Amino acid sequence: MSVERIEPSMTAGEREMLRAYLDVQRATLAMKCEGLDDEELRRCSMPPSTLSLLGLVRHMAEVERAWFRRMIAGEDVPLVWSDEGDFQVAYDASTATRAEAFDAWQAEVEHARRIEREAESLDVTGRHHRTGEELSLRLAVLHVIQEYARHNGHADFLREGIDGVTGV
């Protein structure tokens, strides 16, 4: 799988720019996992942490689902890997496979893209799944960008520890 990362326009409108930056972050995570087998993707950072590249992919599937489907679209769907709503469960990828994790993540990304595209504007609101507070699609997109950026930093270190590859 070859991942293409398209740099966002420096003069785009707000929605196009946010959409593009989110896609850059998504592509960055995929690039960090490119060329690795299941065992390498499951390799943990350091005991006792269960953090791995595959765990990050699983976690981001949960994040996409929670922020777009559950909060913005109001869909009554459970998390992918936890019936109790525990995001930490996704990090434990000790028996996960690339196919299982990436299929789930890509499905959630497609749902998120559809929800964002179909929304009238970034001012469309939903409800936070834990607090019940109203939140905008704009906040959801910004939060998910931030979540990817933070975890892509983790992915940098994880990948370097596996095979020395840095950058992207």
GROMACS elastic network, one bead per residue, 0.5 to 0.9 nm:
[ bonds ]
;  ai    aj funct       b0    kb
    1    34     6  0.69718   500
    1    35     6  0.78773   500
    2    31     6  0.79642   500
    2    34     6  0.73247   500
    2    35     6  0.88609   500
    3    27     6  0.65004   500
    3    28     6  0.84431   500
    3    30     6  0.67394   500
    3    31     6  0.59632   500
    3    34     6  0.77290   500
    4    27     6  0.68354   500
    4    28     6  0.89965   500
    4    31     6  0.82790   500
    5    23     6  0.78041   500
    5    24     6  0.57839   500
    5    25     6  0.86697   500
    5    26     6  0.87488   500
    5    27     6  0.55732   500
    5    28     6  0.71492   500
    5    31     6  0.85418   500
    6    20     6  0.78737   500
    6    23     6  0.80852   500
    6    24     6  0.65456   500
    6    27     6  0.85524   500
    7    10     6  0.88925   500
    7    20     6  0.74561   500
    7    21     6  0.78104   500
    7    24     6  0.67662   500
    8    11     6  0.87233   500
    8    12     6  0.79018   500
    8    16     6  0.84686   500
    8    17     6  0.63452   500
    8    18     6  0.87795   500
    8    19     6  0.87852   500
    8    20     6  0.52932   500
    8    21     6  0.62627   500
    8    23     6  0.89410   500
    8    24     6  0.77293   500
    9    12     6  0.54310   500
    9    13     6  0.89898   500
    9    16     6  0.85331   500
    9    17     6  0.68552   500
    9    20     6  0.80188   500
   10    17     6  0.79035   500
   11    17     6  0.81331   500
   12    15     6  0.80660   500
   12    16     6  0.59809   500
   12    17     6  0.55039   500
   13    16     6  0.54874   500
   13    17     6  0.59586   500
   13    18     6  0.85723   500
   14    17     6  0.51875   500
   14    18     6  0.61157   500
   14    19     6  0.85284   500
   14   122     6  0.89750   500
   15    18     6  0.52149   500
   15    19     6  0.60546   500
   15    20     6  0.85004   500
   15   121     6  0.81807   500
   15   122     6  0.70877   500
   15   138     6  0.83725   500
   16    19     6  0.51219   500
   16    20     6  0.60751   500
   16    21     6  0.86350   500
   17    20     6  0.50735   500
   17    21     6  0.61213   500
   17    22     6  0.85421   500
   18    21     6  0.51862   500
   18    22     6  0.61393   500
   18    23     6  0.85980   500
   18   138     6  0.84055   500
   18   141     6  0.70246   500
   18   142     6  0.74241   500
   18   145     6  0.83177   500
   19    22     6  0.52443   500
   19    23     6  0.62974   500
   19    24     6  0.87708   500
   19   113     6  0.85872   500
   19   116     6  0.85418   500
   19   141     6  0.77626   500
   20    23     6  0.50353   500
   20    24     6  0.61868   500
   20    25     6  0.87279   500
   21    25     6  0.63402   500
   21    26     6  0.86704   500
   21   145     6  0.71206   500
   22    25     6  0.51912   500
   22    26     6  0.62700   500
   22    27     6  0.86686   500
   22   141     6  0.73155   500
   22   142     6  0.82060   500
   22   144     6  0.74066   500
   22   145     6  0.52329   500
   22   146     6  0.89298   500
   22   148     6  0.80936   500
   23    27     6  0.60480   500
   23    28     6  0.84599   500
   23   145     6  0.86894   500
   24    27     6  0.51172   500
   24    28     6  0.60879   500
   24    29     6  0.88208   500
   25    28     6  0.50047   500
   25    29     6  0.64825   500
   25    30     6  0.88165   500
   25   145     6  0.66631   500
   25   146     6  0.89730   500
   25   148     6  0.58134   500
   25   149     6  0.63669   500
   25   152     6  0.75665   500
   26    29     6  0.54125   500
   26    30     6  0.65177   500
   26    31     6  0.87795   500
   26   109     6  0.85433   500
   26   145     6  0.85832   500
   26   148     6  0.70302   500
   27    30     6  0.50479   500
   27    31     6  0.60602   500
   27    32     6  0.86328   500
   28    31     6  0.50103   500
   28    32     6  0.62311   500
   28    33     6  0.88288   500
   28   148     6  0.87303   500
   28   149     6  0.89320   500
   28   152     6  0.69875   500
   28   168     6  0.71276   500
   29    32     6  0.51680   500
   29    33     6  0.66508   500
   29    34     6  0.88861   500
   29    53     6  0.85126   500
   29    56     6  0.84099   500
   29    57     6  0.75191   500
   29   148     6  0.76759   500
   29   151     6  0.82660   500
   29   152     6  0.59267   500
   29   155     6  0.71050   500
   30    33     6  0.52597   500
   30    34     6  0.62392   500
   30    57     6  0.82488   500
   30   102     6  0.88650   500
   31    35     6  0.85817   500
   31   168     6  0.74045   500
   32    35     6  0.86892   500
   32    36     6  0.89215   500
   32    53     6  0.79128   500
   32   152     6  0.80394   500
   32   155     6  0.63974   500
   32   156     6  0.69641   500
   32   158     6  0.87473   500
   32   159     6  0.64066   500
   32   165     6  0.87046   500
   32   166     6  0.88532   500
   32   167     6  0.89248   500
   32   168     6  0.76735   500
   33    36     6  0.60015   500
   33    37     6  0.87656   500
   33    41     6  0.69050   500
   33    53     6  0.66885   500
   33    54     6  0.79806   500
   33    57     6  0.89268   500
   33   155     6  0.83388   500
   33   159     6  0.75358   500
   34    37     6  0.87855   500
   36    39     6  0.80330   500
   36    40     6  0.58058   500
   36    41     6  0.62164   500
   36   162     6  0.89688   500
   37    40     6  0.53637   500
   37    41     6  0.61608   500
   37    42     6  0.86784   500
   37    97     6  0.88844   500
   37    98     6  0.75947   500
   38    41     6  0.50457   500
   38    42     6  0.61217   500
   38    43     6  0.86892   500
   38    54     6  0.81091   500
   38    96     6  0.78311   500
   38    97     6  0.56341   500
   38    98     6  0.57048   500
   38    99     6  0.88580   500
   39    42     6  0.51405   500
   39    43     6  0.62919   500
   39    94     6  0.88889   500
   39    97     6  0.84654   500
   40    43     6  0.51600   500
   40    44     6  0.88202   500
   40    52     6  0.87728   500
   40    53     6  0.83534   500
   40    54     6  0.88416   500
   40   159     6  0.89274   500
   40   162     6  0.66868   500
   40   163     6  0.89461   500
   41    44     6  0.83877   500
   41    52     6  0.64326   500
   41    53     6  0.51786   500
   41    54     6  0.51111   500
   41    55     6  0.82401   500
   41    93     6  0.87180   500
   41    97     6  0.83799   500
   41    98     6  0.74882   500
   41   159     6  0.86669   500
   41   162     6  0.85897   500
   42    50     6  0.88402   500
   42    51     6  0.84368   500
   42    52     6  0.54438   500
   42    53     6  0.64720   500
   42    54     6  0.55653   500
   42    55     6  0.72310   500
   42    92     6  0.86633   500
   42    93     6  0.59847   500
   42    94     6  0.59788   500
   42    95     6  0.79993   500
   42    96     6  0.74739   500
   42    97     6  0.81675   500
   42    98     6  0.89333   500
   43    46     6  0.89135   500
   43    50     6  0.84864   500
   43    51     6  0.80928   500
   43    52     6  0.55892   500
   43    53     6  0.74953   500
   43    54     6  0.83608   500
   43    93     6  0.89280   500
   43    94     6  0.82384   500
   43   158     6  0.82150   500
   43   162     6  0.75922   500
   44    47     6  0.74090   500
   44    48     6  0.88058   500
   44    49     6  0.67507   500
   44    50     6  0.54541   500
   44    51     6  0.52633   500
   44    53     6  0.79701   500
   44    55     6  0.88903   500
   44    94     6  0.87576   500
   44   158     6  0.77419   500
   45    48     6  0.87292   500
   45    49     6  0.65394   500
   45    50     6  0.71507   500
   45    51     6  0.58357   500
   45    52     6  0.62156   500
   45   157     6  0.81753   500
   45   158     6  0.60368   500
   45   161     6  0.76565   500
   46    49     6  0.56565   500
   46    50     6  0.76913   500
   46    51     6  0.80156   500
   47    50     6  0.72223   500
   49    52     6  0.86237   500
   50    55     6  0.77867   500
   50    91     6  0.62791   500
   50    92     6  0.55640   500
   50    93     6  0.76522   500
   50    94     6  0.80148   500
   51    54     6  0.83045   500
   51    55     6  0.59757   500
   51    56     6  0.71341   500
   51    91     6  0.57574   500
   51    92     6  0.70506   500
   51    93     6  0.82307   500
   51   154     6  0.87364   500
   51   158     6  0.85422   500
   52    56     6  0.62251   500
   52    57     6  0.87247   500
   52    91     6  0.70858   500
   52    92     6  0.79572   500
   52    93     6  0.72501   500
   52    94     6  0.88907   500
   52   154     6  0.88308   500
   52   155     6  0.79165   500
   52   158     6  0.67789   500
   53    56     6  0.50436   500
   53    57     6  0.63835   500
   53    58     6  0.87166   500
   53    91     6  0.88614   500
   53    93     6  0.87331   500
   53   154     6  0.84796   500
   53   155     6  0.61251   500
   53   158     6  0.66748   500
   53   159     6  0.76077   500
   54    57     6  0.50702   500
   54    58     6  0.62399   500
   54    59     6  0.85397   500
   54    90     6  0.89816   500
   54    91     6  0.77057   500
   54    92     6  0.85713   500
   54    93     6  0.60570   500
   54    94     6  0.88437   500
   54    96     6  0.74742   500
   54    97     6  0.77717   500
   54    98     6  0.69431   500
   54   101     6  0.67836   500
   54   102     6  0.84350   500
   55    58     6  0.50395   500
   55    59     6  0.60037   500
   55    60     6  0.85528   500
   55    89     6  0.88821   500
   55    90     6  0.58643   500
   55    92     6  0.58537   500
   55    93     6  0.50580   500
   55    94     6  0.84649   500
   55    96     6  0.84320   500
   55   101     6  0.82518   500
   56    60     6  0.60733   500
   56    61     6  0.85720   500
   56    90     6  0.77640   500
   56    91     6  0.62651   500
   56    93     6  0.88442   500
   56   151     6  0.69953   500
   56   152     6  0.85826   500
   56   154     6  0.85908   500
   56   155     6  0.76763   500
   57    60     6  0.51937   500
   57    61     6  0.63377   500
   57    62     6  0.88649   500
   57    90     6  0.85059   500
   57    91     6  0.84904   500
   57   101     6  0.63837   500
   57   102     6  0.68632   500
   57   104     6  0.89150   500
   57   105     6  0.65208   500
   58    61     6  0.51348   500
   58    62     6  0.65809   500
   58    63     6  0.88633   500
   58    80     6  0.84523   500
   58    81     6  0.82705   500
   58    90     6  0.52807   500
   58    91     6  0.66954   500
   58    92     6  0.87939   500
   58    93     6  0.77972   500
   58   100     6  0.89586   500
   58   101     6  0.54959   500
   58   102     6  0.76577   500
   58   104     6  0.75454   500
   58   105     6  0.65085   500
   59    62     6  0.51083   500
   59    63     6  0.63006   500
   59    64     6  0.87539   500
   59    87     6  0.66851   500
   59    88     6  0.75561   500
   59    89     6  0.82554   500
   59    90     6  0.50766   500
   59    91     6  0.60562   500
   59   105     6  0.85833   500
   60    64     6  0.60346   500
   60    65     6  0.83923   500
   60    90     6  0.87143   500
   60   105     6  0.68349   500
   60   108     6  0.88787   500
   60   144     6  0.86737   500
   60   147     6  0.81128   500
   60   148     6  0.73883   500
   60   151     6  0.87143   500
   61    64     6  0.52391   500
   61    65     6  0.61775   500
   61    66     6  0.85831   500
   61    79     6  0.88364   500
   61    80     6  0.75742   500
   61    90     6  0.87244   500
   61   101     6  0.80882   500
   61   102     6  0.84950   500
   61   104     6  0.63742   500
   61   106     6  0.76346   500
   61   107     6  0.81946   500
   61   108     6  0.58159   500
   61   109     6  0.73982   500
   62    65     6  0.50882   500
   62    66     6  0.59834   500
   62    67     6  0.85527   500
   62    79     6  0.59689   500
   62    80     6  0.62245   500
   62    81     6  0.79025   500
   62    87     6  0.68164   500
   62    90     6  0.75822   500
   62   104     6  0.89871   500
   62   105     6  0.79190   500
   62   108     6  0.79883   500
   63    66     6  0.51377   500
   63    67     6  0.60379   500
   63    68     6  0.82776   500
   63    79     6  0.89155   500
   63    87     6  0.81108   500
   63   108     6  0.88798   500
   63   144     6  0.71337   500
   63   147     6  0.81181   500
   64    67     6  0.55346   500
   64    68     6  0.58659   500
   64    69     6  0.74926   500
   64   105     6  0.80048   500
   64   108     6  0.58695   500
   64   109     6  0.63785   500
   64   111     6  0.83767   500
   64   112     6  0.64416   500
   64   144     6  0.71704   500
   65    68     6  0.56177   500
   65    69     6  0.50994   500
   65    70     6  0.63380   500
   65    71     6  0.85494   500
   65    77     6  0.84264   500
   65    78     6  0.87988   500
   65    79     6  0.70923   500
   65    80     6  0.80616   500
   65   105     6  0.89318   500
   65   108     6  0.57369   500
   65   109     6  0.80917   500
   65   111     6  0.78936   500
   65   112     6  0.73294   500
   66    69     6  0.58882   500
   66    71     6  0.61467   500
   66    72     6  0.85811   500
   66    77     6  0.87396   500
   66    78     6  0.86563   500
   66    79     6  0.72034   500
   66   128     6  0.89681   500
   66   129     6  0.76790   500
   67    70     6  0.60476   500
   67    71     6  0.51331   500
   67    72     6  0.63964   500
   67    73     6  0.87189   500
   67   112     6  0.84033   500
   67   128     6  0.80514   500
   67   129     6  0.84796   500
   67   137     6  0.88241   500
   67   140     6  0.58887   500
   67   141     6  0.81997   500
   67   143     6  0.83880   500
   67   144     6  0.75133   500
   68    71     6  0.57401   500
   68    73     6  0.61789   500
   68    74     6  0.83063   500
   68    75     6  0.88819   500
   68   108     6  0.87330   500
   68   111     6  0.77107   500
   68   112     6  0.53635   500
   68   113     6  0.87113   500
   68   115     6  0.68112   500
   68   116     6  0.78707   500
   68   126     6  0.89937   500
   68   137     6  0.80718   500
   68   140     6  0.70955   500
   68   141     6  0.84145   500
   69    72     6  0.59461   500
   69    74     6  0.62095   500
   69    75     6  0.54516   500
   69    76     6  0.82159   500
   69    77     6  0.77786   500
   69   108     6  0.83963   500
   69   111     6  0.71723   500
   69   112     6  0.68051   500
   69   115     6  0.75026   500
   70    73     6  0.59394   500
   70    76     6  0.62788   500
   70    77     6  0.66157   500
   70    78     6  0.83935   500
   70   126     6  0.85680   500
   70   127     6  0.83637   500
   70   128     6  0.83082   500
   70   129     6  0.68713   500
   71    74     6  0.52209   500
   71    75     6  0.74631   500
   71   125     6  0.85308   500
   71   126     6  0.52923   500
   71   127     6  0.51468   500
   71   128     6  0.54245   500
   71   129     6  0.58252   500
   71   135     6  0.81726   500
   71   140     6  0.84287   500
   72    75     6  0.81850   500
   72   115     6  0.79407   500
   72   116     6  0.89240   500
   72   124     6  0.78376   500
   72   125     6  0.62197   500
   72   127     6  0.66761   500
   72   128     6  0.82411   500
   72   135     6  0.79064   500
   72   136     6  0.75737   500
   72   137     6  0.64628   500
   72   140     6  0.77014   500
   73   115     6  0.68926   500
   73   125     6  0.87005   500
   73   126     6  0.67129   500
   73   127     6  0.89910   500
   74    77     6  0.88328   500
   74   126     6  0.66618   500
   74   127     6  0.74198   500
   74   129     6  0.88373   500
   77    80     6  0.85976   500
   78    81     6  0.83713   500
   78    82     6  0.72992   500
   78    83     6  0.60565   500
   78    84     6  0.82346   500
   78    85     6  0.71197   500
   79    82     6  0.54283   500
   79    83     6  0.63724   500
   79    84     6  0.81160   500
   79    85     6  0.60254   500
   79    86     6  0.80499   500
   79    87     6  0.78728   500
   80    83     6  0.78897   500
   80    90     6  0.82217   500
   80   104     6  0.77702   500
   81    85     6  0.85172   500
   81    86     6  0.83845   500
   81    87     6  0.81429   500
   81    89     6  0.65968   500
   81    90     6  0.59892   500
   82    85     6  0.54333   500
   82    86     6  0.57615   500
   82    87     6  0.71926   500
   82    88     6  0.87262   500
   82    89     6  0.63599   500
   82    90     6  0.76288   500
   83    86     6  0.76499   500
   84    87     6  0.89303   500
   85    88     6  0.89529   500
   85    89     6  0.88467   500
   86    89     6  0.58953   500
   86    90     6  0.81219   500
   87    90     6  0.59542   500
   87    91     6  0.77837   500
   88    91     6  0.55092   500
   88    92     6  0.75363   500
   89    92     6  0.57758   500
   89    93     6  0.85461   500
   90    93     6  0.67476   500
   91    94     6  0.87745   500
   92    95     6  0.80679   500
   92    96     6  0.82476   500
   93    97     6  0.78630   500
   93   101     6  0.86929   500
   94    97     6  0.87664   500
   96    99     6  0.84832   500
   96   100     6  0.67098   500
   96   101     6  0.68467   500
   97   100     6  0.52911   500
   97   101     6  0.61971   500
   97   102     6  0.83937   500
   98   101     6  0.53031   500
   98   102     6  0.57569   500
   98   103     6  0.80931   500
   99   102     6  0.53821   500
   99   103     6  0.57519   500
   99   104     6  0.84146   500
  100   103     6  0.53729   500
  100   104     6  0.62915   500
  100   105     6  0.86545   500
  101   104     6  0.53449   500
  101   105     6  0.61090   500
  101   106     6  0.85707   500
  102   106     6  0.58267   500
  102   107     6  0.82876   500
  103   106     6  0.52807   500
  103   107     6  0.60762   500
  103   108     6  0.86596   500
  104   107     6  0.51674   500
  104   108     6  0.62968   500
  104   109     6  0.86944   500
  105   108     6  0.51946   500
  105   109     6  0.61825   500
  105   110     6  0.87000   500
  106   110     6  0.61917   500
  106   111     6  0.86636   500
  107   110     6  0.51957   500
  107   111     6  0.63470   500
  107   112     6  0.86965   500
  108   111     6  0.50136   500
  108   112     6  0.60946   500
  108   113     6  0.85614   500
  109   112     6  0.50191   500
  109   113     6  0.61186   500
  109   114     6  0.86011   500
  110   113     6  0.50643   500
  110   114     6  0.61711   500
  110   115     6  0.86185   500
  111   114     6  0.51452   500
  111   115     6  0.61789   500
  111   116     6  0.86321   500
  112   115     6  0.51329   500
  112   116     6  0.61252   500
  112   117     6  0.85146   500
  113   116     6  0.51828   500
  113   117     6  0.60057   500
  113   118     6  0.85128   500
  114   117     6  0.51204   500
  114   118     6  0.60305   500
  114   119     6  0.85524   500
  115   118     6  0.52854   500
  115   119     6  0.61991   500
  116   119     6  0.53394   500
  116   120     6  0.85745   500
  116   121     6  0.83970   500
  116   122     6  0.81030   500
  116   137     6  0.75291   500
  116   141     6  0.86315   500
  117   120     6  0.80060   500
  117   121     6  0.88169   500
  118   121     6  0.86461   500
  119   122     6  0.72616   500
  119   123     6  0.87348   500
  119   124     6  0.65565   500
  119   137     6  0.82846   500
  120   123     6  0.79455   500
  120   124     6  0.67929   500
  121   124     6  0.57753   500
  121   137     6  0.78426   500
  121   138     6  0.85261   500
  122   125     6  0.81785   500
  122   136     6  0.65959   500
  122   139     6  0.83457   500
  122   141     6  0.87460   500
  123   135     6  0.87726   500
  123   136     6  0.53759   500
  123   137     6  0.60293   500
  123   138     6  0.64518   500
  123   139     6  0.89846   500
  124   135     6  0.83414   500
  124   136     6  0.55362   500
  124   137     6  0.55706   500
  124   138     6  0.80331   500
  125   134     6  0.63814   500
  125   135     6  0.53186   500
  125   137     6  0.59070   500
  125   138     6  0.87378   500
  126   132     6  0.89236   500
  126   133     6  0.83088   500
  126   134     6  0.56810   500
  126   135     6  0.54714   500
  126   136     6  0.63294   500
  126   137     6  0.74608   500
  127   130     6  0.85571   500
  127   131     6  0.79315   500
  127   132     6  0.52052   500
  127   133     6  0.54035   500
  127   135     6  0.57964   500
  127   136     6  0.84654   500
  128   131     6  0.55455   500
  128   133     6  0.52865   500
  128   134     6  0.63302   500
  128   135     6  0.65840   500
  129   132     6  0.58773   500
  129   133     6  0.82116   500
  130   133     6  0.82450   500
  131   134     6  0.88099   500
  135   138     6  0.82463   500
  135   139     6  0.65018   500
  135   140     6  0.73771   500
  136   139     6  0.52172   500
  136   140     6  0.64216   500
  136   141     6  0.87765   500
  137   141     6  0.61487   500
  137   142     6  0.85288   500
  138   141     6  0.52922   500
  138   142     6  0.62046   500
  138   143     6  0.85458   500
  139   142     6  0.50630   500
  139   143     6  0.59108   500
  139   144     6  0.85143   500
  140   143     6  0.50937   500
  140   144     6  0.61640   500
  140   145     6  0.85997   500
  141   144     6  0.52307   500
  141   145     6  0.61766   500
  141   146     6  0.86227   500
  142   145     6  0.51112   500
  142   146     6  0.61858   500
  142   147     6  0.85808   500
  143   146     6  0.50704   500
  143   147     6  0.60940   500
  143   148     6  0.86836   500
  144   148     6  0.61560   500
  144   149     6  0.85012   500
  145   148     6  0.52434   500
  145   149     6  0.61241   500
  145   150     6  0.86676   500
  146   149     6  0.50642   500
  146   150     6  0.61647   500
  146   151     6  0.85900   500
  147   150     6  0.53200   500
  147   151     6  0.62390   500
  147   152     6  0.84648   500
  148   151     6  0.51247   500
  148   152     6  0.57427   500
  148   153     6  0.85023   500
  149   152     6  0.50824   500
  149   153     6  0.64508   500
  149   154     6  0.89769   500
  150   153     6  0.53700   500
  150   154     6  0.68917   500
  150   155     6  0.89672   500
  151   155     6  0.61583   500
  151   156     6  0.86524   500
  152   156     6  0.61718   500
  152   157     6  0.88461   500
  153   156     6  0.51386   500
  153   157     6  0.68561   500
  153   158     6  0.88604   500
  154   157     6  0.54030   500
  154   158     6  0.62393   500
  154   159     6  0.86683   500
  155   159     6  0.59314   500
  155   160     6  0.83934   500
  156   159     6  0.54006   500
  156   160     6  0.62229   500
  156   161     6  0.86872   500
  156   165     6  0.83527   500
  156   166     6  0.65298   500
  156   167     6  0.72364   500
  156   168     6  0.86698   500
  157   160     6  0.51236   500
  157   161     6  0.61555   500
  157   162     6  0.87448   500
  157   166     6  0.80597   500
  158   161     6  0.51598   500
  158   162     6  0.64203   500
  159   162     6  0.51182   500
  159   163     6  0.64302   500
  159   164     6  0.68056   500
  159   165     6  0.61571   500
  159   166     6  0.71753   500
  160   163     6  0.56423   500
  160   166     6  0.56331   500
  160   167     6  0.89955   500
  161   164     6  0.59004   500
  161   165     6  0.81346   500
  162   165     6  0.78785   500
  163   166     6  0.89498   500
  165   168     6  0.89846   500
